[in-house]
Amino acid sequence: MVIQETFVQATLDRILSREGGYVDNPVDKGGPTKFGVTLATLAEWRKGWQKSVTEADVKALTVQEAKDIYRKAYIEQPGYMAISEPNLFDLVVDSAVNHGPARATKILQEALGVVSDGIMGAKTQVAIGKMDAGHLYRKAVAARARFYGRIISSDNSQAVFAAGWMNRLAEFIEA
C-alpha cells in the first residue's frame, strides 16, 4: 500500500512551516538555508542545469521548488512512499529533512530492530508491516530523540539548536 497524495501534500506543508524562511546561522552546519533546503542540497538538485549555486539562489528559492526537492529527494528516492501510516510517514520524512534520508531510515530501522543500513529495502518495509503502527511510531520518536542527544554529545556547539529540535519533536509526541 502507498501513502495517499493528500498526506504527502500535508507533510510537505508542515515541513515548510517548521523550516521557515531564509536563515544563515554560522553555527548551523547546513549553511545558508531556505525552507530547510541548504545550499548543498539546492546545488545537487540543480546540478544538471545550473553550473554553480550561490547564497542568492538559496534566498530566491520558491516554495514550489522546495516542495519539488523534498518530494523527489526526501520522499520518492528514499522509498518513503511505501510507508502507508500517515503519522509515521510524516515523522520519517521530517527526519529525512532534518538529518538526511539515510539517517532517517537508520532511525526507523533502529525503532524496528532491523539491520540499520540506511536503505529502505524490502526487509525494512516488511518489518514496518509486522509491527503495531502506534508502537513503531513511539519507538521511532524515541530513537530520534536519542539521535538528537548524540548530536549534542558529540559536538557541544550544536546545543544551541536543542530547544528548536525538542519543539520539533514535541509536535510528533503530541500527534
PASEBA-1860 file (N, C-alpha, C; in nm, 3 decimals):
! residues 175
1> MVIQETFV> 0.084/-0.119/0.000/0.000/0.000/0.000/0.089/0.125/0.000 ~ 0.047/0.228/-0.067/0.123/0.352/-0.080/0.049/0.464/-0.008 ~ 0.125/0.556/0.046/0.066/0.670/0.116/-0.021/0.752/0.019 ~ -0.129/0.806/0.070/-0.219/0.886/-0.014/-0.159/1.023/-0.043 ~ -0.189/1.075/-0.161/-0.134/1.203/-0.205/-0.170/1.317/-0.109 ~ -0.289/1.313/-0.051/-0.327/1.420/0.043/-0.233/1.425/0.162 ~ -0.187/1.307/0.208/-0.093/1.303/0.320/0.044/1.356/0.279 ~ 0.084/1.326/0.156/0.212/1.377/0.105/0.210/1.529/0.106
9> QATLDRIL> 0.104/1.586/0.051/0.093/1.732/0.044/0.089/1.794/0.184 ~ 0.015/1.732/0.274/0.007/1.783/0.412/0.144/1.778/0.480 ~ 0.219/1.672/0.457/0.353/1.659/0.514/0.444/1.768/0.460 ~ 0.439/1.791/0.329/0.522/1.895/0.269/0.487/2.033/0.327 ~ 0.360/2.060/0.345/0.317/2.189/0.402/0.368/2.204/0.545 ~ 0.361/2.096/0.625/0.409/2.103/0.764/0.561/2.124/0.768 ~ 0.633/2.059/0.679/0.779/2.076/0.676/0.814/2.221/0.645 ~ 0.751/2.279/0.544/0.779/2.418/0.511/0.746/2.511/0.627
17> SREGGYVD> 0.639/2.481/0.697/0.602/2.561/0.813/0.707/2.549/0.924 ~ 0.755/2.428/0.951/0.857/2.406/1.054/0.989/2.473/1.017 ~ 1.025/2.463/0.890/1.157/2.509/0.846/1.165/2.661/0.834 ~ 1.054/2.724/0.798/1.055/2.870/0.788/1.130/2.921/0.666 ~ 1.161/3.049/0.669/1.225/3.115/0.555/1.375/3.104/0.555 ~ 1.439/3.207/0.505/1.584/3.208/0.487/1.655/3.227/0.621 ~ 1.759/3.147/0.644/1.848/3.163/0.760/1.991/3.129/0.717 ~ 2.085/3.188/0.788/2.227/3.156/0.767/2.298/3.171/0.901
25> NPVDKGGP> 2.274/3.073/0.987/2.335/3.072/1.120/2.476/3.015/1.108 ~ 2.578/3.087/1.151/2.715/3.040/1.136/2.744/2.908/1.209 ~ 2.666/2.875/1.309/2.686/2.750/1.383/2.618/2.633/1.312 ~ 2.520/2.662/1.228/2.446/2.557/1.158/2.534/2.501/1.046 ~ 2.559/2.373/1.051/2.646/2.308/0.953/2.586/2.309/0.813 ~ 2.457/2.338/0.801/2.393/2.343/0.671/2.421/2.469/0.592 ~ 2.469/2.573/0.661/2.497/2.699/0.593/2.368/2.770/0.552 ~ 2.375/2.852/0.446/2.255/2.924/0.400/2.143/2.825/0.367
33> TKFGVTLA> 2.025/2.854/0.421/1.912/2.761/0.410/1.783/2.840/0.392 ~ 1.695/2.791/0.306/1.561/2.849/0.294/1.462/2.734/0.284 ~ 1.357/2.740/0.364/1.257/2.635/0.373/1.322/2.502/0.413 ~ 1.440/2.509/0.475/1.513/2.388/0.513/1.602/2.334/0.403 ~ 1.600/2.395/0.285/1.684/2.350/0.174/1.817/2.422/0.183 ~ 1.924/2.345/0.199/2.057/2.403/0.212/2.116/2.437/0.075 ~ 2.222/2.514/0.078/2.295/2.548/-0.044/2.342/2.421/-0.114 ~ 2.396/2.326/-0.039/2.445/2.200/-0.098/2.331/2.120/-0.161
41> TLAEWRKG> 2.216/2.115/-0.094/2.101/2.042/-0.148/2.052/2.108/-0.277 ~ 2.044/2.240/-0.276/1.998/2.311/-0.395/2.097/2.292/-0.510 ~ 2.226/2.294/-0.481/2.327/2.272/-0.585/2.315/2.132/-0.644 ~ 2.293/2.033/-0.559/2.275/1.896/-0.607/2.150/1.886/-0.694 ~ 2.042/1.949/-0.652/1.916/1.948/-0.725/1.930/2.010/-0.863 ~ 2.004/2.119/-0.871/2.016/2.194/-0.997/2.139/2.152/-1.078 ~ 2.207/2.049/-1.035/2.335/2.007/-1.094/2.332/1.995/-1.246 ~ 2.227/1.944/-1.301/2.223/1.921/-1.445/2.200/2.045/-1.529
49> WQKSVTEA> 2.157/2.155/-1.468/2.123/2.271/-1.550/2.177/2.404/-1.497 ~ 2.239/2.407/-1.379/2.297/2.532/-1.329/2.437/2.502/-1.280 ~ 2.535/2.568/-1.339/2.675/2.538/-1.311/2.711/2.560/-1.164 ~ 2.675/2.674/-1.110/2.704/2.698/-0.968/2.581/2.760/-0.902 ~ 2.566/2.729/-0.776/2.454/2.781/-0.698/2.511/2.868/-0.587 ~ 2.452/2.983/-0.568/2.502/3.080/-0.470/2.402/3.101/-0.357 ~ 2.446/3.176/-0.259/2.357/3.214/-0.149/2.235/3.289/-0.202 ~ 2.254/3.370/-0.305/2.142/3.444/-0.366/2.039/3.347/-0.425
57> DVKALTVQ> 2.087/3.237/-0.480/1.995/3.136/-0.534/1.912/3.073/-0.422 ~ 1.976/3.051/-0.308/1.903/2.997/-0.193/1.797/3.097/-0.149 ~ 1.835/3.222/-0.138/1.740/3.326/-0.098/1.621/3.335/-0.193 ~ 1.643/3.309/-0.322/1.538/3.321/-0.424/1.456/3.192/-0.441 ~ 1.490/3.088/-0.369/1.419/2.960/-0.379/1.269/2.980/-0.357 ~ 1.188/2.918/-0.442/1.042/2.929/-0.429/0.988/2.813/-0.347 ~ 0.869/2.832/-0.295/0.801/2.726/-0.221/0.783/2.603/-0.311 ~ 0.744/2.625/-0.435/0.720/2.511/-0.524/0.847/2.433/-0.551
65> EAKDIYRK> 0.959/2.501/-0.573/1.083/2.427/-0.596/1.125/2.351/-0.470 ~ 1.107/2.412/-0.353/1.138/2.343/-0.228/1.053/2.217/-0.215 ~ 0.924/2.227/-0.246/0.836/2.109/-0.241/0.881/2.003/-0.341 ~ 0.921/2.046/-0.460/0.968/1.951/-0.561/1.094/1.878/-0.513 ~ 1.186/1.952/-0.452/1.308/1.891/-0.398/1.272/1.789/-0.290 ~ 1.188/1.829/-0.197/1.150/1.739/-0.088/1.080/1.615/-0.140 ~ 0.989/1.634/-0.231/0.915/1.519/-0.284/1.009/1.419/-0.351 ~ 1.095/1.468/-0.438/1.182/1.377/-0.513/1.292/1.318/-0.425
73> AYIEQPGY> 1.368/1.406/-0.358/1.489/1.361/-0.287/1.465/1.312/-0.145 ~ 1.353/1.351/-0.084/1.330/1.316/0.056/1.207/1.228/0.077 ~ 1.134/1.198/-0.030/1.020/1.108/-0.020/1.033/0.994/-0.121 ~ 1.039/1.029/-0.249/1.038/0.925/-0.352/1.168/0.847/-0.360 ~ 1.282/0.916/-0.372/1.410/0.844/-0.386/1.442/0.753/-0.268 ~ 1.417/0.795/-0.144/1.447/0.704/-0.033/1.346/0.589/-0.017 ~ 1.232/0.597/-0.088/1.133/0.490/-0.080/1.026/0.508/0.026 ~ 1.008/0.629/0.073/0.912/0.652/0.182/0.766/0.648/0.138
81> MAISEPNL> 0.740/0.648/0.008/0.602/0.634/-0.038/0.544/0.499/0.006 ~ 0.629/0.404/0.041/0.584/0.273/0.086/0.532/0.275/0.229 ~ 0.551/0.385/0.301/0.501/0.396/0.439/0.357/0.445/0.430 ~ 0.263/0.357/0.461/0.122/0.392/0.442/0.057/0.456/0.564 ~ 0.120/0.448/0.679/0.063/0.508/0.800/0.101/0.656/0.803 ~ 0.002/0.746/0.800/0.029/0.889/0.786/0.121/0.949/0.891 ~ 0.101/0.917/1.019/0.185/0.977/1.123/0.330/0.931/1.110 ~ 0.350/0.803/1.083/0.485/0.751/1.066/0.550/0.812/0.941
89> FDLVVDSA> 0.475/0.822/0.834/0.524/0.885/0.711/0.572/1.027/0.741 ~ 0.489/1.105/0.810/0.521/1.243/0.844/0.650/1.249/0.927 ~ 0.662/1.162/1.025/0.780/1.159/1.112/0.906/1.123/1.034 ~ 0.899/1.021/0.951/1.017/0.976/0.877/1.060/1.081/0.775 ~ 0.965/1.140/0.705/1.001/1.243/0.607/1.060/1.365/0.678 ~ 1.002/1.406/0.790/1.059/1.518/0.865/1.200/1.484/0.913 ~ 1.220/1.361/0.955/1.355/1.318/0.997/1.451/1.326/0.879 ~ 1.406/1.288/0.761/1.491/1.294/0.642/1.531/1.438/0.612
97> VNHGPARA> 1.437/1.530/0.626/1.466/1.670/0.601/1.566/1.722/0.705 ~ 1.550/1.683/0.827/1.634/1.733/0.936/1.770/1.664/0.943 ~ 1.777/1.536/0.906/1.900/1.459/0.926/1.955/1.396/0.799 ~ 1.881/1.403/0.689/1.919/1.334/0.566/1.844/1.201/0.557 ~ 1.810/1.157/0.436/1.732/1.034/0.419/1.798/0.909/0.475 ~ 1.928/0.894/0.457/1.994/0.772/0.509/1.984/0.766/0.660 ~ 2.008/0.877/0.729/1.998/0.880/0.876/1.854/0.857/0.919 ~ 1.757/0.917/0.850/1.616/0.897/0.885/1.579/0.749/0.873
105> TKILQEAL> 1.628/0.685/0.770/1.600/0.542/0.753/1.666/0.461/0.864 ~ 1.787/0.499/0.902/1.855/0.429/1.013/1.778/0.447/1.144 ~ 1.725/0.565/1.167/1.644/0.589/1.287/1.522/0.498/1.285 ~ 1.456/0.489/1.170/1.340/0.400/1.155/1.382/0.255/1.178 ~ 1.493/0.215/1.120/1.541/0.078/1.134/1.577/0.046/1.279 ~ 1.632/0.143/1.350/1.661/0.125/1.492/1.531/0.096/1.567 ~ 1.427/0.173/1.536/1.297/0.153/1.600/1.238/0.015/1.567 ~ 1.264/-0.031/1.446/1.213/-0.161/1.402/1.294/-0.279/1.457
113> GVVSDGIM> 1.417/-0.252/1.496/1.504/-0.359/1.543/1.562/-0.442/1.429 ~ 1.578/-0.380/1.311/1.637/-0.450/1.196/1.775/-0.391/1.168 ~ 1.848/-0.453/1.077/1.979/-0.404/1.041/1.968/-0.258/0.997 ~ 2.051/-0.174/1.056/2.046/-0.030/1.032/2.147/0.007/0.924 ~ 2.102/-0.006/0.797/2.192/0.022/0.686/2.155/0.149/0.609 ~ 2.046/0.215/0.648/2.006/0.339/0.584/1.936/0.321/0.451 ~ 1.900/0.197/0.417/1.833/0.168/0.291/1.692/0.118/0.320 ~ 1.594/0.181/0.259/1.454/0.145/0.279/1.419/0.028/0.186
121> GAKTQVAI> 1.478/-0.087/0.214/1.459/-0.204/0.129/1.342/-0.290/0.172 ~ 1.333/-0.406/0.111/1.221/-0.497/0.134/1.213/-0.542/0.280 ~ 1.327/-0.572/0.343/1.324/-0.618/0.483/1.270/-0.510/0.576 ~ 1.310/-0.387/0.552/1.259/-0.277/0.634/1.109/-0.260/0.612 ~ 1.066/-0.266/0.486/0.924/-0.248/0.455/0.840/-0.361/0.515 ~ 0.889/-0.484/0.510/0.817/-0.596/0.570/0.808/-0.577/0.721 ~ 0.917/-0.534/0.782/0.918/-0.513/0.927/0.819/-0.405/0.968 ~ 0.804/-0.300/0.887/0.705/-0.195/0.917/0.566/-0.257/0.922
129> GKMDAGHL> 0.534/-0.343/0.827/0.402/-0.406/0.821/0.375/-0.501/0.936 ~ 0.479/-0.553/0.998/0.462/-0.651/1.106/0.446/-0.587/1.243 ~ 0.491/-0.463/1.260/0.486/-0.400/1.391/0.361/-0.315/1.405 ~ 0.303/-0.315/1.522/0.189/-0.228/1.552/0.228/-0.084/1.521 ~ 0.146/-0.014/1.444/0.178/0.121/1.395/0.204/0.218/1.510 ~ 0.122/0.214/1.613/0.140/0.306/1.726/0.268/0.278/1.801 ~ 0.296/0.151/1.822/0.419/0.112/1.892/0.542/0.154/1.811 ~ 0.540/0.129/1.680/0.651/0.168/1.594/0.671/0.319/1.595
137> YRKAVAAR> 0.563/0.392/1.588/0.571/0.539/1.588/0.640/0.587/1.716 ~ 0.598/0.536/1.832/0.658/0.578/1.959/0.806/0.542/1.964 ~ 0.841/0.423/1.917/0.981/0.381/1.915/1.064/0.470/1.821 ~ 1.006/0.510/1.708/1.078/0.596/1.614/1.098/0.736/1.671 ~ 0.999/0.788/1.742/1.015/0.918/1.808/1.126/0.909/1.912 ~ 1.126/0.802/1.990/1.230/0.783/2.092/1.369/0.770/2.028 ~ 1.378/0.696/1.919/1.506/0.679/1.850/1.557/0.814/1.798 ~ 1.465/0.896/1.751/1.505/1.029/1.702/1.551/1.118/1.816
145> ARFYGRII> 1.484/1.110/1.929/1.526/1.187/2.047/1.667/1.147/2.089 ~ 1.695/1.017/2.089/1.830/0.970/2.123/1.932/1.022/2.023 ~ 1.895/1.027/1.895/1.987/1.077/1.794/2.019/1.224/1.820 ~ 1.920/1.305/1.853/1.946/1.445/1.887/2.046/1.453/2.002 ~ 2.027/1.368/2.101/2.120/1.365/2.215/2.262/1.332/2.172 ~ 2.276/1.237/2.080/2.410/1.201/2.030/2.474/1.316/1.953 ~ 2.394/1.392/1.880/2.448/1.508/1.807/2.510/1.606/1.905 ~ 2.435/1.639/2.008/2.481/1.737/2.107/2.599/1.685/2.187
153> SSDNSQAV> 2.596/1.557/2.223/2.705/1.498/2.299/2.836/1.496/2.221 ~ 2.825/1.478/2.090/2.948/1.470/2.010/2.997/1.607/1.964 ~ 2.912/1.709/1.970/2.952/1.844/1.928/2.871/1.946/2.008 ~ 2.929/1.995/2.115/2.857/2.086/2.205/2.810/2.214/2.136 ~ 2.872/2.252/2.024/2.828/2.374/1.955/2.686/2.359/1.902 ~ 2.640/2.235/1.887/2.506/2.212/1.833/2.396/2.224/1.941 ~ 2.437/2.239/2.066/2.339/2.253/2.175/2.251/2.377/2.157 ~ 2.300/2.476/2.083/2.222/2.596/2.057/2.090/2.563/1.985
161> FAAGWMNR> 2.086/2.449/1.916/1.967/2.410/1.842/1.874/2.317/1.921 ~ 1.913/2.280/2.042/1.838/2.181/2.120/1.693/2.220/2.143 ~ 1.667/2.343/2.181/1.529/2.385/2.208/1.443/2.373/2.083 ~ 1.496/2.415/1.970/1.421/2.404/1.845/1.397/2.259/1.807 ~ 1.498/2.175/1.824/1.482/2.033/1.794/1.378/1.968/1.885 ~ 1.380/2.005/2.012/1.282/1.947/2.105/1.141/1.997/2.075 ~ 1.127/2.123/2.036/0.996/2.173/1.995/0.946/2.098/1.873 ~ 1.036/2.072/1.781/1.001/1.997/1.660/0.957/1.856/1.698
169> LAEFIEA> 1.033/1.792/1.784/1.000/1.657/1.827/0.869/1.654/1.907 ~ 0.845/1.759/1.985/0.721/1.765/2.063/0.597/1.761/1.975 ~ 0.606/1.817/1.854/0.492/1.810/1.761/0.457/1.665/1.731 ~ 0.559/1.580/1.722/0.536/1.439/1.691/0.491/1.362/1.815 ~ 0.536/1.403/1.930/0.491/1.338/2.054/0.343/1.368/2.076 ~ 0.303/1.491/2.044/0.164/1.531/2.061/0.071/1.478/1.953 ~ 0.126/1.428/1.843/0.043/1.382/1.730/-0.043/1.263/1.769
END
